[in-house]
Amino acid sequence: MPRLFTKDEMQDDEDEGEGSISPYVTKPESRKQHSSSPSCNSLFHAEIVVDAAKVSAETKAYQPIPIIADFTNENGSDSLRETIEANYKRVKREVLSLVESETARIKADCALCHLIK
């Protein structure tokens, strides 16, 4: 069973130079053989300690993600699916046009016409 650490023990570890402890801390317990699994050499047990004050301060500092593209039409309904479909069809037309123009260019160039059967 994982060992619970007091706030004082966590502070003592920080004072000993193990580095700054973030609001989300895992403290390892000693590595030992798991009794129910002899094939397992060792396990890592940890306790997650959450500093509620730091997490609350971080949460208050959150900024909303800016809206880059709005997919609502003039009626106020969502037009995401229609926009994606229109973009897909446009890209498909552009690719077909590019293939046709490059094929015609290659056929017209004697140095490249051997590339097309």
Backbone hydrogen bonds in HBPLUS format (Angstrom, degrees):
<---DONOR---> <-ACCEPTOR-->    atom                        ^
c    i                          cat <-CA-CA->   ^        H-A-AA   ^      H-
h    n   atom  resd res      DA  || num        DHA   H-A  angle D-A-AA Bond
n    s   type  num  typ     dist DA aas  dist angle  dist       angle   num
A0010-MET N   A0006-THR O   3.11 MM   4  6.42 155.0  2.18 147.9 154.7     1
A0011-GLN N   A0007-LYS O   2.96 MM   4  6.23 152.4  2.04 144.5 152.0     2
A0012-ASP N   A0008-ASP O   2.84 MM   4  6.11 155.1  1.90 150.2 157.1     3
A0013-ASP N   A0009-GLU O   3.10 MM   4  6.34 157.9  2.15 147.0 151.4     4
A0014-GLU N   A0010-MET O   3.17 MM   4  6.44 150.7  2.26 141.6 149.6     5
A0015-ASP N   A0011-GLN O   2.92 MM   4  6.22 151.9  2.00 150.6 158.4     6
A0016-GLU N   A0012-ASP O   3.11 MM   4  6.33 134.7  2.32 142.0 153.6     7
A0016-GLU N   A0013-ASP O   3.25 MM   3  5.17 132.3  2.49  92.2 104.6     8
A0017-GLY N   A0014-GLU O   3.28 MM   3  5.71 161.8  2.32 111.2 114.0     9
A0051-ASP N   A0023-PRO O   3.01 MM  28  4.70 147.5  2.12 125.0 134.7    10
A0025-VAL N   A0049-VAL O   3.07 MM  24  5.12 163.5  2.10 142.9 148.2    11
A0049-VAL N   A0025-VAL O   2.84 MM  24  5.12 156.5  1.89 145.6 153.6    12
A0027-LYS N   A0047-GLU O   3.34 MM  20  5.63 150.2  2.44 136.5 143.3    13
A0029-GLU N   A0045-HIS O   2.92 MM  16  5.36 144.9  2.04 148.4 149.8    14
A0037-SER N   A0034-HIS O   3.32 MM   3  5.57 152.5  2.40 106.8 114.5    15
A0040-CYS N   A0037-SER O   3.18 MM   3  5.57 153.7  2.25 110.1 117.7    16
A0055-VAL N   A0051-ASP O   3.02 MM   4  6.28 164.9  2.05 159.4 164.3    17
A0056-SER N   A0052-ALA O   2.88 MM   4  5.95 157.1  1.93 144.9 151.4    18
A0057-ALA N   A0053-ALA O   2.97 MM   4  6.19 154.4  2.04 143.8 150.7    19
A0058-GLU N   A0054-LYS O   2.91 MM   4  6.17 157.1  1.96 148.4 154.6    20
A0059-THR N   A0055-VAL O   2.89 MM   4  6.10 157.6  1.94 148.5 155.0    21
A0060-LYS N   A0056-SER O   2.98 MM   4  6.22 153.1  2.05 147.0 153.5    22
A0061-ALA N   A0057-ALA O   3.20 MM   4  6.40 135.7  2.41 137.9 148.8    23
A0061-ALA N   A0058-GLU O   3.09 MM   3  5.15 130.8  2.35  96.3 109.7    24
A0062-TYR N   A0059-THR O   3.22 MM   3  5.35 162.0  2.25 104.5 110.0    25
A0079-SER N   A0071-PHE O   2.55 MM   8  5.21 170.5  1.55 175.4 175.2    26
A0073-ASN N   A0077-SER O   2.98 MM   4  5.78 158.5  2.03 161.8 164.0    27
A0076-GLY N   A0073-ASN O   2.89 MM   3  5.30 158.9  1.94 114.9 122.0    28
A0083-THR N   A0079-SER O   2.94 MM   4  6.07 158.0  1.99 152.1 158.7    29
A0084-ILE N   A0080-LEU O   2.92 MM   4  6.16 162.7  1.95 157.9 162.1    30
A0085-GLU N   A0081-ARG O   2.97 MM   4  6.14 163.5  2.00 149.1 154.0    31
A0086-ALA N   A0082-GLU O   2.90 MM   4  6.07 159.9  1.94 148.4 153.8    32
A0087-ASN N   A0083-THR O   2.95 MM   4  6.14 160.5  1.99 148.6 154.0    33
A0088-TYR N   A0084-ILE O   2.89 MM   4  6.07 157.8  1.94 150.5 156.9    34
A0089-LYS N   A0085-GLU O   2.99 MM   4  6.23 165.3  2.01 151.9 155.0    35
A0090-ARG N   A0086-ALA O   2.97 MM   4  6.13 156.6  2.03 147.2 153.9    36
A0091-VAL N   A0087-ASN O   2.94 MM   4  6.12 166.3  1.96 153.1 156.2    37
A0092-LYS N   A0088-TYR O   2.95 MM   4  6.13 158.0  2.00 149.0 155.7    38
A0093-ARG N   A0089-LYS O   2.97 MM   4  6.19 157.4  2.02 146.8 152.3    39
A0094-GLU N   A0090-ARG O   2.95 MM   4  6.22 160.8  1.98 151.0 156.5    40
A0095-VAL N   A0091-VAL O   2.92 MM   4  6.14 155.5  1.99 151.1 157.2    41
A0096-LEU N   A0092-LYS O   3.03 MM   4  6.26 164.1  2.06 150.0 154.1    42
A0097-SER N   A0093-ARG O   2.92 MM   4  6.12 157.9  1.97 150.1 156.6    43
A0098-LEU N   A0094-GLU O   2.93 MM   4  6.09 155.4  1.99 144.2 151.0    44
A0099-VAL N   A0095-VAL O   2.90 MM   4  6.15 159.0  1.95 152.7 158.0    45
A0100-GLU N   A0096-LEU O   2.99 MM   4  6.20 162.4  2.02 149.0 153.6    46
A0101-SER N   A0097-SER O   2.94 MM   4  6.16 164.2  1.97 151.5 155.8    47
A0102-GLU N   A0098-LEU O   2.95 MM   4  6.07 161.4  1.99 150.6 155.6    48
A0103-THR N   A0099-VAL O   2.91 MM   4  5.99 153.8  1.98 146.3 154.0    49
A0104-ALA N   A0100-GLU O   2.99 MM   4  6.18 160.2  2.03 148.5 153.5    50
A0105-ARG N   A0101-SER O   2.98 MM   4  6.17 154.0  2.05 141.9 149.3    51
A0106-ILE N   A0102-GLU O   2.92 MM   4  6.10 159.1  1.96 148.1 153.0    52
A0107-LYS N   A0103-THR O   2.97 MM   4  6.17 159.0  2.02 148.7 154.5    53
A0108-ALA N   A0104-ALA O   3.05 MM   4  6.18 144.5  2.18 142.6 151.7    54
A0109-ASP N   A0106-ILE O   3.29 MM   3  5.29 141.8  2.45  97.4 107.6    55
A0112-LEU N   A0109-ASP O   3.01 MM   3  5.36 144.1  2.14 107.3 117.8    56
A0113-CYS N   A0109-ASP O   2.85 MM   4  5.87 132.4  2.08 153.5 168.4    57
A0115-LEU N   A0112-LEU O   2.91 MM   3  5.73 168.3  1.93 130.0 134.0    58
A0116-ILE N   A0113-CYS O   3.30 MM   3  5.78 163.0  2.33 112.8 117.2    59
